[in-house]
Amino acid sequence: MSDPSSSGAADVPQRPGVRAVARLARRRGPARAAPLLTLRAARAGVLRMRRAVEQVVNGSSHSLFLRALVAQPARVGAICASSPQLAARMAAWVDPDAPGLVVELGGGTGVITAALLARGVAPQRLVVIEQSPVLARHLAQRFPQVRVVQGDAAELALLQRAPDWPRGDDGAPRPVHCIVSGLPLLSIPPQLRQRILQAGAQTLAPGGRLLQFTYALRGPSPWQVTGLSGCARERVLANLPPARIDVLTRLDGG
């Protein structure tokens, strides 16, 4: 069998190693080998850069948000995750000393969840509902003391009766005195949106408060069709796009 290095086909290998390039340089001179060395170095640099970018992206909460946006655009409904400023303003409307539970609808990557905890809401009083399995796992890992439920907000009444729902000393499900919603209601199909609205309004305890942010800066809140009464509004310009916070309450016996 002949030595392949003596054949013409082996003179220009497709992906030369260092030794192959060195042999080529000895036979044909450095000028012929230099482009191959440059190509090899460029390939190695691209691979290193790709690995570095993948490590950053895969560990980024924004990446999780974007993947969920692609998978469920109608249920995510925003061009970027909520800003910390918007989350802080939402949390500012929550009384951390009020009785009962605080339920967050659409936890996303946890921006509002973190703001609620920073506000002083006890982790044992906070329940986060997130439909996306990927985001729900992320939330459970990020906030291990918070009850994270992977489920549909339209089934809130059913979720409240589940065995793992926080319960009082009497064994009954703890009442919901505050709902914080990051759901993109206006981009959800009307029939499903109506189910979510009814479930939230029915679950909210009398005298409870509901917060919803929206990118529609004008018009009534969709929650008002359920009988909830609007009591305040706040615009947050430090968000992309600018947002409005609606504050509603369920009147006693509503």
ABEGO torsion letter per residue (X at the ends): XBBAAABAAAABBABBBAAAAAAAAAAAEAAAAAAAAAAAAAAAAAAAAAAAAAAAAAABAAAAAAAAAAABAAAAGBABBBBAAAAAAAAAABBAABBEBBBBBGAEAGAAAAAAAAAGBBAAABBBBBABAAAAAAAAAABAABBBBBBBAAAAAAAAABAABBBBAAGBBBBBABBBBABBAAABBAAAAAAAAAAAAAABBBGBBBBBBBABABEBBAAAAAGBBBABBBBBABBOBBBBBBBBBBBBGX
